[in-house]
Amino acid sequence: MTNLKDHKEASDEAAIHGHGPRPPGFFILTLGSIGVVYGDIGTSPLYALREAVAAGMRQDGHISDALVHGVLSLIIWSLILVVTVKYVLILLNADNKGEGGTLSLMALAQRAFGRSITWIAVLGMIGAALFYGDAIITPAISVLSAVEGLKVVTPEFEPYILPLTLAIILGLFLVQAQGTSRVAAFFGPITLVWFAALAAVGLWHIFDNPSVLMAFNPLKAAHFLANHGWIGLAVLGAVFLSVTGAEALYADLGHFGKRPIQAAWLVVVLPALVLNYMGQGALLLANPVAIDNPFFRMVPDWGLAPMVALATAATIIASQAVITGAYSLTQQAIQLGLLPRMEIRFTSEAHAGQTYLPQVNWLLLAGVVILVLAFKSSGALAHAYGIAVTGTMVVTAMMAVAVMWKDWRWPLWLVLPIMLPLLALDLVFFGANSLKILEGGWMPLVLGAAIFLLMWTWREGSRLLAEKTRLSEVPLDDLVASLAKRQPPTVPGTAVFLTGDSESAPTALLHSLKHYKVLHERNVILTVKGATVPVVDDPRRLKIERLSDRFWRIEATFGFMENPNVPATLLAIPKDKMSFAMMDTSFFLSRRSVRASKYQGMPVWQDKLFIMMARNANDASTYFRLRPGRVIEVGSQVTV
């Protein structure tokens, strides 16, 4: 039964990465992308225009035609330039064998240069670190902004807004362990209804003041910024809230594909967002008192309660998207050697991509709860929101330049005129959001800096540990030649020694020979490597080399979107090359006890941080999905 199950897992994984015979149709993928990809940006109308107009009123003192037209123009052209041009038309083409996202782009850039480039790795880690800030803020601000609609229904609901928000958030994170496949089936239809509602109420209110159509003129945006100085920058920072979630277009590329994501944006999402923002603007010009909550003020009394319920469902979906994104990002970071191994639970037998990471889940929940209790309103949280996303966008634009130049082989004279204006726009947005650092923008920066430190420490500590270990190890070829001359007693079965360096004899093998003084009939030196591609093709998965009658060297390579399953990989080896029976196979692991040293490459405090991360890492047997009863661990001490 175990062998059949392992084979099934391998075949399921192959199917999920594009080898299955019946891929979903274009319409299904488009509908799915509406639910997952656009959930975050689709909830921005709940608060973006309100915050931008409120910021502009600091100078104007009242709601004027110039203020509303300027803000609307800034929002519309931000959606066109940042989302449509940069992401939909350009970045969706920068796929790493079909996958997107910050770390995928980093891996693509590294591969394009043909070696590890430190500045590209640093950019990738910064972008990934800032994403975690986004993953904490999005559930907090989205759910709060939806539940705040209850105040519009009746002010008597106000005392219950925070408790109800916390209850929804707690329920959302508690359900993660059960898997989200059933809930995900409703994401697309619910979000489609949400966008239809956005378009409908927006179109209805445009007739309150049709002059808002003038906002399509980009000169309105330019004139507003030219006449509002520093306040214009503050407004620009709030306007950026309308494009938060744009990174999801690129991050979820591998789930839905380029064409469905592009079609969903151009046909459904962009028109709905523009209509809703313009409807809110027309309402404010006709009734300035509606500035307290222009989104829900557009809804007639009979539709308020249903709209609050629909908005809450939409914000839960948006939150689910970033939570799932945090799981995927963490899994990629582990495979790329940027984070220690963590427990990964598979919540679906049919879809290997549906995972649950308990440590990430509970840390995210703690962060979201703290934010809700600290900021108490979506308006206050808006100050902390933009800076994490703008930082990620700046990083993405910079790495895109490297990919277009080195991977696409476009000349710099073509790349720079295309990307520099978009990078400049991202930097302007980043500068505008930097004005909100003291008002809450410091939070995602501090969180991002902490996560970047963890990633950098793990990357450097792992490199130093590998170098130190290599100095004390014996070349594998020399050991095999020595054992061929003086063979120790033989015991039946197969021994698989996992090691990070295929050229050196594993510590576990040396200790086994030293203490047991016996050798198995077959000995496999297995190295599991990570690749800079999301999925490794089956023909390139394994490299098998026979060293002697009793020794084989195997290198198994997995992409950064894959889950290393060592038993299934070994069982998939053709019988004419090598045959494995798991009940006759023992896996030997080297467990290192790491100690800090004053004379190595990192400061002592960073050594201790690395040691703490190593001690809390998930054990290799669980990560590689080895059966506990077939694993033997041998310990050693190493200083870093």
TIDO-476031 format. One line per field, with one value per residue (C-alpha): residue number from 1; residue in three letters; z, y, x. Coordinates in pm, whole numbers, m for minus. Example, Ala and Ser with C-alpha at 12.3 -4.5 7.8 and 13.67 -1.06 7.14 Angstrom:
2
i	[1, 2] $
aa	[ALA, SER] $
z	[780, 714] $
y	[m450, m106] $
x	[1230, 1367] $
% end
This chain:
640
i	[1, 2, 3, 4, 5, 6, 7, 8, 9, 10, 11, 12, 13, 14, 15, 16, 17, 18, 19, 20, 21, 22, 23, 24, 25, 26, 27, 28, 29, 30, 31, 32, 33, 34, 35, 36, 37, 38, 39, 40, 41, 42, 43, 44, 45, 46, 47, 48, 49, 50, 51, 52, 53, 54, 55, 56, 57, 58, 59, 60, 61, 62, 63, 64, 65, 66, 67, 68, 69, 70, 71, 72, 73, 74, 75, 76, 77, 78, 79, 80, 81, 82, 83, 84, 85, 86, 87, 88, 89, 90, 91, 92, 93, 94, 95, 96, 97, 98, 99, 100, 101, 102, 103, 104, 105, 106, 107, 108, 109, 110, 111, 112, 113, 114, 115, 116, 117, 118, 119, 120, 121, 122, 123, 124, 125, 126, 127, 128, 129, 130, 131, 132, 133, 134, 135, 136, 137, 138, 139, 140, 141, 142, 143, 144, 145, 146, 147, 148, 149, 150, 151, 152, 153, 154, 155, 156, 157, 158, 159, 160, 161, 162, 163, 164, 165, 166, 167, 168, 169, 170, 171, 172, 173, 174, 175, 176, 177, 178, 179, 180, 181, 182, 183, 184, 185, 186, 187, 188, 189, 190, 191, 192, 193, 194, 195, 196, 197, 198, 199, 200, 201, 202, 203, 204, 205, 206, 207, 208, 209, 210, 211, 212, 213, 214, 215, 216, 217, 218, 219, 220, 221, 222, 223, 224, 225, 226, 227, 228, 229, 230, 231, 232, 233, 234, 235, 236, 237, 238, 239, 240, 241, 242, 243, 244, 245, 246, 247, 248, 249, 250, 251, 252, 253, 254, 255, 256, 257, 258, 259, 260, 261, 262, 263, 264, 265, 266, 267, 268, 269, 270, 271, 272, 273, 274, 275, 276, 277, 278, 279, 280, 281, 282, 283, 284, 285, 286, 287, 288, 289, 290, 291, 292, 293, 294, 295, 296, 297, 298, 299, 300, 301, 302, 303, 304, 305, 306, 307, 308, 309, 310, 311, 312, 313, 314, 315, 316, 317, 318, 319, 320, 321, 322, 323, 324, 325, 326, 327, 328, 329, 330, 331, 332, 333, 334, 335, 336, 337, 338, 339, 340, 341, 342, 343, 344, 345, 346, 347, 348, 349, 350, 351, 352, 353, 354, 355, 356, 357, 358, 359, 360, 361, 362, 363, 364, 365, 366, 367, 368, 369, 370, 371, 372, 373, 374, 375, 376, 377, 378, 379, 380, 381, 382, 383, 384, 385, 386, 387, 388, 389, 390, 391, 392, 393, 394, 395, 396, 397, 398, 399, 400, 401, 402, 403, 404, 405, 406, 407, 408, 409, 410, 411, 412, 413, 414, 415, 416, 417, 418, 419, 420, 421, 422, 423, 424, 425, 426, 427, 428, 429, 430, 431, 432, 433, 434, 435, 436, 437, 438, 439, 440, 441, 442, 443, 444, 445, 446, 447, 448, 449, 450, 451, 452, 453, 454, 455, 456, 457, 458, 459, 460, 461, 462, 463, 464, 465, 466, 467, 468, 469, 470, 471, 472, 473, 474, 475, 476, 477, 478, 479, 480, 481, 482, 483, 484, 485, 486, 487, 488, 489, 490, 491, 492, 493, 494, 495, 496, 497, 498, 499, 500, 501, 502, 503, 504, 505, 506, 507, 508, 509, 510, 511, 512, 513, 514, 515, 516, 517, 518, 519, 520, 521, 522, 523, 524, 525, 526, 527, 528, 529, 530, 531, 532, 533, 534, 535, 536, 537, 538, 539, 540, 541, 542, 543, 544, 545, 546, 547, 548, 549, 550, 551, 552, 553, 554, 555, 556, 557, 558, 559, 560, 561, 562, 563, 564, 565, 566, 567, 568, 569, 570, 571, 572, 573, 574, 575, 576, 577, 578, 579, 580, 581, 582, 583, 584, 585, 586, 587, 588, 589, 590, 591, 592, 593, 594, 595, 596, 597, 598, 599, 600, 601, 602, 603, 604, 605, 606, 607, 608, 609, 610, 611, 612, 613, 614, 615, 616, 617, 618, 619, 620, 621, 622, 623, 624, 625, 626, 627, 628, 629, 630, 631, 632, 633, 634, 635, 636, 637, 638, 639, 640] $
aa	[MET, THR, ASN, LEU, LYS, ASP, HIS, LYS, GLU, ALA, SER, ASP, GLU, ALA, ALA, ILE, HIS, GLY, HIS, GLY, PRO, ARG, PRO, PRO, GLY, PHE, PHE, ILE, LEU, THR, LEU, GLY, SER, ILE, GLY, VAL, VAL, TYR, GLY, ASP, ILE, GLY, THR, SER, PRO, LEU, TYR, ALA, LEU, ARG, GLU, ALA, VAL, ALA, ALA, GLY, MET, ARG, GLN, ASP, GLY, HIS, ILE, SER, ASP, ALA, LEU, VAL, HIS, GLY, VAL, LEU, SER, LEU, ILE, ILE, TRP, SER, LEU, ILE, LEU, VAL, VAL, THR, VAL, LYS, TYR, VAL, LEU, ILE, LEU, LEU, ASN, ALA, ASP, ASN, LYS, GLY, GLU, GLY, GLY, THR, LEU, SER, LEU, MET, ALA, LEU, ALA, GLN, ARG, ALA, PHE, GLY, ARG, SER, ILE, THR, TRP, ILE, ALA, VAL, LEU, GLY, MET, ILE, GLY, ALA, ALA, LEU, PHE, TYR, GLY, ASP, ALA, ILE, ILE, THR, PRO, ALA, ILE, SER, VAL, LEU, SER, ALA, VAL, GLU, GLY, LEU, LYS, VAL, VAL, THR, PRO, GLU, PHE, GLU, PRO, TYR, ILE, LEU, PRO, LEU, THR, LEU, ALA, ILE, ILE, LEU, GLY, LEU, PHE, LEU, VAL, GLN, ALA, GLN, GLY, THR, SER, ARG, VAL, ALA, ALA, PHE, PHE, GLY, PRO, ILE, THR, LEU, VAL, TRP, PHE, ALA, ALA, LEU, ALA, ALA, VAL, GLY, LEU, TRP, HIS, ILE, PHE, ASP, ASN, PRO, SER, VAL, LEU, MET, ALA, PHE, ASN, PRO, LEU, LYS, ALA, ALA, HIS, PHE, LEU, ALA, ASN, HIS, GLY, TRP, ILE, GLY, LEU, ALA, VAL, LEU, GLY, ALA, VAL, PHE, LEU, SER, VAL, THR, GLY, ALA, GLU, ALA, LEU, TYR, ALA, ASP, LEU, GLY, HIS, PHE, GLY, LYS, ARG, PRO, ILE, GLN, ALA, ALA, TRP, LEU, VAL, VAL, VAL, LEU, PRO, ALA, LEU, VAL, LEU, ASN, TYR, MET, GLY, GLN, GLY, ALA, LEU, LEU, LEU, ALA, ASN, PRO, VAL, ALA, ILE, ASP, ASN, PRO, PHE, PHE, ARG, MET, VAL, PRO, ASP, TRP, GLY, LEU, ALA, PRO, MET, VAL, ALA, LEU, ALA, THR, ALA, ALA, THR, ILE, ILE, ALA, SER, GLN, ALA, VAL, ILE, THR, GLY, ALA, TYR, SER, LEU, THR, GLN, GLN, ALA, ILE, GLN, LEU, GLY, LEU, LEU, PRO, ARG, MET, GLU, ILE, ARG, PHE, THR, SER, GLU, ALA, HIS, ALA, GLY, GLN, THR, TYR, LEU, PRO, GLN, VAL, ASN, TRP, LEU, LEU, LEU, ALA, GLY, VAL, VAL, ILE, LEU, VAL, LEU, ALA, PHE, LYS, SER, SER, GLY, ALA, LEU, ALA, HIS, ALA, TYR, GLY, ILE, ALA, VAL, THR, GLY, THR, MET, VAL, VAL, THR, ALA, MET, MET, ALA, VAL, ALA, VAL, MET, TRP, LYS, ASP, TRP, ARG, TRP, PRO, LEU, TRP, LEU, VAL, LEU, PRO, ILE, MET, LEU, PRO, LEU, LEU, ALA, LEU, ASP, LEU, VAL, PHE, PHE, GLY, ALA, ASN, SER, LEU, LYS, ILE, LEU, GLU, GLY, GLY, TRP, MET, PRO, LEU, VAL, LEU, GLY, ALA, ALA, ILE, PHE, LEU, LEU, MET, TRP, THR, TRP, ARG, GLU, GLY, SER, ARG, LEU, LEU, ALA, GLU, LYS, THR, ARG, LEU, SER, GLU, VAL, PRO, LEU, ASP, ASP, LEU, VAL, ALA, SER, LEU, ALA, LYS, ARG, GLN, PRO, PRO, THR, VAL, PRO, GLY, THR, ALA, VAL, PHE, LEU, THR, GLY, ASP, SER, GLU, SER, ALA, PRO, THR, ALA, LEU, LEU, HIS, SER, LEU, LYS, HIS, TYR, LYS, VAL, LEU, HIS, GLU, ARG, ASN, VAL, ILE, LEU, THR, VAL, LYS, GLY, ALA, THR, VAL, PRO, VAL, VAL, ASP, ASP, PRO, ARG, ARG, LEU, LYS, ILE, GLU, ARG, LEU, SER, ASP, ARG, PHE, TRP, ARG, ILE, GLU, ALA, THR, PHE, GLY, PHE, MET, GLU, ASN, PRO, ASN, VAL, PRO, ALA, THR, LEU, LEU, ALA, ILE, PRO, LYS, ASP, LYS, MET, SER, PHE, ALA, MET, MET, ASP, THR, SER, PHE, PHE, LEU, SER, ARG, ARG, SER, VAL, ARG, ALA, SER, LYS, TYR, GLN, GLY, MET, PRO, VAL, TRP, GLN, ASP, LYS, LEU, PHE, ILE, MET, MET, ALA, ARG, ASN, ALA, ASN, ASP, ALA, SER, THR, TYR, PHE, ARG, LEU, ARG, PRO, GLY, ARG, VAL, ILE, GLU, VAL, GLY, SER, GLN, VAL, THR, VAL] $
z	[0, 78, m263, m441, m237, m317, m687, m665, m501, m776, m1047, m874, m856, m1226, m1307, m1105, m1287, m1629, m1727, m1664, m1962, m1888, m1800, m1703, m1984, m2053, m1901, m1579, m1544, m1608, m1349, m1100, m1156, m1080, m741, m639, m832, m805, m459, m301, m555, m581, m220, m257, m345, 15, 137, m136, m273, 75, 207, m101, m94, 284, 239, m25, 204, 433, 185, 13, 331, 133, m150, m481, m847, m884, m585, m694, m1061, m968, m732, m982, m1260, m1041, m958, m1318, m1458, m1175, m1271, m1636, m1593, m1289, m1334, m1704, m1859, m1605, m1484, m1741, m2054, m1945, m1630, m1713, m1995, m1750, m1642, m1500, m1689, m1629, m1269, m1142, m819, m653, m578, m914, m1084, m864, m966, m1332, m1309, m1133, m1403, m1678, m1538, m1511, m1150, m811, m808, m456, m541, m718, m417, m187, m401, m400, m23, 26, m200, m24, 320, 234, 102, 452, 568, 299, 404, 758, 670, 396, 618, 885, 662, 427, 689, 902, 607, 519, 873, 915, 668, 963, 1095, 784, 841, 1195, 1438, 1706, 1546, 1607, 1940, 1772, 1476, 1639, 1806, 1485, 1281, 1518, 1513, 1131, 1118, 1384, 1197, 870, 1014, 1206, 890, 708, 856, 699, 348, 130, m182, m106, m19, m325, m554, m458, m487, m856, m862, m542, m659, m1001, m826, m621, m932, m1092, m782, m792, m1154, m1101, m804, m963, m1298, m1122, m935, m1223, m1329, m1001, m1159, m1508, m1496, m1333, m1684, m1727, m1498, m1798, m1902, m1751, m1737, m1447, m1246, m1347, m1267, m926, m828, m958, m739, m416, m326, m30, 11, m345, m235, 62, m177, m407, m115, m55, m428, m427, m216, m538, m691, m386, m488, m832, m734, m718, m1097, m1130, m821, m930, m1292, m1255, m1119, m1405, m1694, m1871, m2102, m1839, m1603, m1880, m1999, m1646, m1590, m1919, m1949, m1588, m1317, m1466, m1598, m1267, m1060, m1278, m1277, m898, m831, m1066, m903, m561, m697, m847, m517, m322, m557, m520, m146, 29, 362, 220, 273, 595, 383, 15, m87, 133, 90, m277, m183, m132, 214, 106, m29, 257, 459, 151, 34, 376, 362, 5, 98, 396, 173, m79, 192, 330, m21, m55, 279, 178, m135, 57, 323, 55, m111, 214, 228, m133, m82, 229, 46, m237, 10, 180, m153, m256, 72, 216, 514, 730, 676, 819, 864, 545, 558, 241, 265, m59, m199, m550, m550, m419, m436, m158, 154, 510, 710, 1081, 1187, 915, 984, 1355, 1308, 1049, 1281, 1570, 1347, 1210, 1555, 1690, 1398, 1440, 1813, 1765, 1475, 1538, 1199, 829, 795, 1049, 891, 548, 666, 711, 396, 94, 183, 187, m153, m313, m188, m347, m674, m683, m631, m902, m1154, m1086, m1129, m1441, m1600, m1539, m1684, m1995, m2057, m1980, m2028, m2309, m2456, m2530, m2574, m2288, m2520, m2555, m2199, m2018, m2202, m2124, m1761, m1623, m1641, m1467, m1207, m1157, m1101, m842, m668, m661, m500, m254, m167, m121, 112, 302, 434, 638, 814, 1147, 1122, 1094, 783, 1009, 1091, 757, 727, 1068, 992, 648, 794, 1054, 792, 560, 848, 905, 534, 503, 823, 709, 363, 493, 788, 561, 325, 609, 760, 426, 380, 732, 698, 361, 519, 757, 511, 306, m74, m163, m450, m220, 40, m220, m361, m11, 75, m252, m139, 221, 234, 578, 660, 462, 587, 360, 240, 99, 287, 158, 300, 252, 216, 88, m92, m341, m374, m6, 205, 432, 802, 872, 651, 821, 1169, 1063, 943, 1254, 1508, 1334, 1112, 852, 505, 342, 20, m162, m51, m212, m159, m219, m265, m289, m476, m543, m890, m1009, m1210, m1055, m1173, m1292, m1587, m1513, m1748, m1556, m1212, m1137, m1210, m1129, m1124, m1025, m831, m756, m703, m380, m417, m622, m631, m698, m734, m713, m823, m733, m846, m598, m641, m572, m255, m218, m175, m157, m131, m427, m629, m561, m637, m971, m1091, m1382, m1278, m1536, m1364, m998, m790, m441, m183, 99, 358, 289, 271, 560, 542, 725, 815, 961, 1239, 1312, 1650, 1561, 1797, 1766, 1714, 1744, 1460, 1172, 904, 1099, 1423, 1734, 1768, 1411, 1474, 1767, 1552, 1290, 1555, 1696, 1347, 1286, 1613, 1534, 1174, 1081, 1079, 744, 768, 781, 514, 270, 368, 500, 713, 1074, 1117, 829, 947, 1145, 1255, 1340, 1523, 1500, 1620, 1394, 1474, 1258] $
y	[0, 239, 194, 249, 562, 699, 634, 809, 1113, 1131, 1108, 1365, 1603, 1551, 1628, 1944, 2081, 2059, 1694, 1602, 1509, 1741, 2098, 2341, 2541, 2908, 3022, 2824, 2963, 3317, 3279, 3134, 3422, 3671, 3510, 3447, 3696, 4000, 3951, 4198, 4479, 4425, 4533, 4858, 5065, 5012, 5265, 5396, 5693, 5790, 5811, 5997, 6264, 6301, 6360, 6628, 6806, 6897, 7173, 7244, 7223, 7104, 6870, 7052, 6956, 6996, 6769, 6489, 6508, 6510, 6211, 6014, 6087, 5972, 5649, 5574, 5637, 5441, 5144, 5192, 5246, 5033, 4741, 4730, 4833, 4711, 4390, 4279, 4370, 4335, 4133, 3851, 3769, 3735, 3385, 3127, 2821, 2942, 3061, 3419, 3608, 3784, 3476, 3321, 3639, 3634, 3274, 3363, 3658, 3445, 3180, 3444, 3567, 3208, 3246, 3369, 3750, 3893, 4209, 4006, 3773, 4075, 4228, 3898, 3868, 4229, 4175, 3851, 4006, 4298, 4058, 3918, 4270, 4284, 3940, 4068, 4406, 4284, 4068, 4338, 4634, 4440, 4274, 4590, 4806, 4563, 4526, 4905, 4913, 4811, 5168, 5289, 5042, 5174, 5348, 5101, 4839, 5043, 4876, 4536, 4615, 4517, 4197, 4086, 4161, 3958, 3670, 3658, 3673, 3403, 3177, 3237, 3127, 2832, 2685, 2682, 2348, 2183, 2287, 2548, 2352, 2357, 2726, 2807, 2662, 2957, 3225, 3298, 3322, 3529, 3770, 3795, 3899, 4146, 4311, 4320, 4499, 4743, 4828, 4855, 5096, 5298, 5334, 5434, 5720, 5854, 6034, 6228, 6438, 6324, 6572, 6294, 6155, 6436, 6233, 6024, 6326, 6269, 6646, 6653, 6437, 6644, 6972, 6844, 6738, 7063, 7270, 7072, 7037, 6807, 6744, 6610, 6352, 6254, 6210, 6003, 5776, 5718, 5677, 5388, 5193, 5149, 4930, 4723, 4363, 4415, 4187, 3901, 3917, 3812, 3591, 3372, 3340, 2970, 2892, 3037, 3137, 3466, 3481, 3416, 3674, 3932, 3866, 3888, 4224, 4388, 4258, 4243, 4389, 4715, 4835, 4749, 4932, 5243, 5261, 5225, 5490, 5733, 5663, 5739, 6062, 6173, 6094, 6308, 6603, 6570, 6495, 6587, 6452, 6100, 6131, 5927, 5613, 5690, 5322, 5216, 5553, 5463, 5163, 5214, 5137, 4812, 4682, 4788, 4466, 4242, 4465, 4446, 4067, 4057, 4293, 4075, 3766, 3952, 4062, 3708, 3589, 3865, 3763, 3396, 3485, 3651, 3378, 3113, 3335, 3345, 2964, 2939, 3207, 3032, 2702, 2865, 3035, 2701, 2534, 2825, 2804, 3133, 2989, 2677, 2374, 2411, 2169, 2146, 1968, 1865, 1939, 1771, 1426, 1550, 1879, 1887, 2269, 2296, 2316, 2439, 2566, 2582, 2809, 3063, 3047, 3123, 3397, 3565, 3537, 3694, 3980, 4046, 4045, 4284, 4521, 4523, 4593, 4858, 5056, 4988, 5126, 5076, 5446, 5420, 5098, 5265, 5458, 5132, 4958, 5115, 5116, 4736, 4698, 4988, 4846, 4511, 4684, 4875, 4548, 4374, 4652, 4643, 4266, 4288, 4512, 4239, 3969, 4168, 4249, 3914, 3655, 3811, 3952, 4289, 4570, 4818, 5104, 4931, 4804, 5129, 5355, 5102, 5020, 5337, 5543, 5260, 5227, 5605, 5584, 5308, 5521, 5820, 5602, 5468, 5824, 5927, 5636, 5712, 6023, 5786, 5609, 5781, 5724, 5345, 5288, 5186, 4858, 4674, 4817, 4680, 4348, 4332, 4418, 4140, 3880, 3997, 3954, 3599, 3514, 3666, 3496, 3157, 3196, 3301, 3060, 2767, 2864, 2888, 2560, 2382, 2519, 2419, 2071, 2018, 2080, 1787, 1540, 1272, 1271, 1013, 860, 802, 628, 404, 305, 228, 13, m178, m292, m374, m461, m468, m731, m699, m681, m723, m431, m82, 217, 567, 839, 1189, 1460, 1814, 1750, 1465, 1479, 1411, 1106, 1176, 1207, 945, 693, 757, 720, 404, 245, 362, 229, m59, m168, m310, m209, m265, m464, m145, 205, 514, 860, 1084, 1460, 1661, 1985, 2287, 2437, 2792, 2665, 2602, 2242, 2002, 1781, 1406, 1331, 1584, 1486, 1222, 1181, 828, 721, 383, 421, 53, m278, m149, 230, 456, 834, 989, 1357, 1440, 1791, 1962, 2297, 2569, 2502, 2129, 1924, 1687, 1335, 1115, 771, 843, 970, 657, 426, 602, 500, 253, m107, m150, 124, 55, m111, m4, m185, 54, m224, m317, 42, 246, 622, 767, 1138, 1351, 1576, 1859, 2032, 2385, 2607, 2974, 3087, 3431, 3362, 3270, 3476, 3617, 3816, 3608, 3743, 3638, 3296, 3251, 3360, 3102, 2831, 2915, 2888, 2559, 2410, 2508, 2384, 2092, 1766, 1637, 1307, 1485, 1738, 1468, 1255, 961, 698, 742, 369, 363, 659, 653, 982, 1028, 1342, 1560, 1904, 2195, 2558, 2854] $
x	[0, 283, 440, 109, 47, 391, 334, 0, 157, 416, 153, m66, 227, 297, m65, m70, 233, 83, 128, m238, m452, m746, m642, m922, m1080, m1014, m1345, m1291, m938, m1063, m1338, m1089, m848, m1127, m1169, m810, m598, m824, m972, m728, m744, m1119, m1175, m978, m1291, m1402, m1146, m909, m1106, m1227, m871, m741, m1015, m978, m604, m673, m920, m630, m549, m879, m1086, m1387, m1481, m1439, m1462, m1086, m1017, m1251, m1151, m782, m811, m1021, m773, m484, m668, m768, m423, m259, m475, m377, m3, 82, m157, m239, 92, 348, 186, m73, 122, 488, 551, 308, 551, 843, 747, 983, 852, 498, 547, 553, 616, 908, 1118, 1037, 1160, 1472, 1546, 1489, 1730, 1995, 1968, 1987, 2320, 2443, 2557, 2443, 2440, 2429, 2233, 1964, 1937, 1911, 1635, 1445, 1470, 1355, 1055, 964, 1007, 780, 516, 473, 388, 121, m8, m63, m218, m456, m682, m689, m779, m1006, m1226, m1237, m1345, m1625, m1759, m1747, m2037, m2256, m2219, m2395, m2679, m2720, m2478, m2586, m2359, m2040, m1942, m1955, m1728, m1397, m1526, m1698, m1384, m1168, m1417, m1416, m1036, m999, m1240, m1055, m722, m867, m1017, m683, m579, m885, m785, m949, m1047, m1420, m1419, m1207, m1475, m1696, m1427, m1476, m1858, m1878, m1610, m1776, m2098, m1893, m1748, m2092, m2223, m1928, m2005, m2380, m2378, m2098, m2275, m2598, m2430, m2220, m2538, m2530, m2254, m2142, m1852, m1648, m1597, m1341, m1111, m1006, m798, m450, m400, m646, m406, m103, m280, m386, m33, 115, m118, m112, 259, 323, m49, m44, 213, m5, m298, m77, 8, m365, m432, m186, m436, m633, m359, m261, m301, m147, 143, m108, m144, 217, 242, m52, 62, 137, m209, m413, m186, m129, m433, m704, m552, m530, m886, m1027, m859, m948, m1306, m1430, m1207, m1076, m1417, m1587, m1325, m1329, m1710, m1722, m1457, m1629, m1965, m1815, m1668, m2000, m2176, m1927, m1979, m2355, m2349, m2017, m2148, m2102, m1723, m1757, m1810, m1878, m1878, m2166, m2343, m2388, m2601, m2978, m3113, m3276, m2942, m2714, m2724, m2672, m2386, m2216, m2248, m2113, m1827, m1739, m1730, m1512, m1267, m1246, m1160, m898, m751, m748, m553, m267, m264, m227, 34, 232, 230, 353, 618, 750, 766, 961, 1198, 1269, 1349, 1573, 1766, 1639, 1450, 1489, 1266, 915, 629, 424, 92, m87, m459, m563, m487, m562, m372, m14, m15, m274, m63, m88, 211, 114, 402, 328, m47, m23, 238, 15, m287, m95, 18, m333, m493, m230, m289, m667, m639, m369, m520, m894, m1014, m947, m866, m584, m456, m444, m138, 53, m66, 95, 464, 504, 340, 526, 855, 773, 680, 1010, 1200, 998, 1066, 1442, 1464, 1247, 1513, 1773, 1545, 1450, 1817, 1981, 1706, 1503, 1827, 1672, 1927, 1947, 1851, 1512, 1470, 1546, 1296, 1023, 1105, 1263, 940, 752, 1028, 1019, 642, 693, 956, 720, 453, 712, 817, 454, 389, 709, 534, 316, 603, 542, 165, 197, 407, 695, 521, 564, 918, 1019, 854, 1018, 1359, 1323, 1228, 1507, 1753, 1628, 1661, 2009, 2126, 1997, 2153, 2494, 2492, 2408, 2689, 2944, 2823, 2858, 3210, 3315, 3167, 3337, 3679, 3640, 3490, 3666, 3633, 3371, 3571, 3870, 3652, 3487, 3827, 3954, 3651, 3688, 4035, 3940, 3574, 3409, 3144, 2822, 2463, 2158, 1947, 1997, 2136, 2055, 2281, 2142, 2404, 2430, 2762, 2769, 3151, 3222, 3152, 2853, 2927, 2661, 2845, 3178, 3024, 2841, 3167, 3349, 3102, 2920, 3212, 2970, 2850, 2511, 2479, 2385, 2483, 2331, 2477, 2174, 2188, 1866, 1917, 1698, 1666, 1598, 1300, 958, 928, 1199, 1110, 1114, 1409, 1619, 1500, 1763, 2129, 2245, 2610, 2745, 3070, 3141, 2963, 2815, 2802, 2578, 2562, 2220, 2136, 1764, 1667, 1340, 1204, 1117, 743, 776, 758, 1058, 926, 1235, 1065, 834, 1131, 1337, 1045, 997, 1347, 1315, 1379, 1654, 1856, 1790, 1522, 1412, 1203, 1119, 1091, 1456, 1582, 1723, 1779, 2079, 2076, 2353, 2222, 2465, 2483, 2592, 2794, 2882, 3242, 3400, 3638, 3405, 3229, 2932, 2906, 2836, 2480, 2408, 2565, 2328, 2032, 2129, 2168, 1824, 1671, 1851, 1726, 1368, 1380, 1161, 1357, 1479, 1292, 955, 1048, 1162, 860, 1062, 893, 1018, 1071, 1321, 1537, 1863, 2018, 2387, 2499, 2810, 2922, 3019, 3110, 3012] $
% end
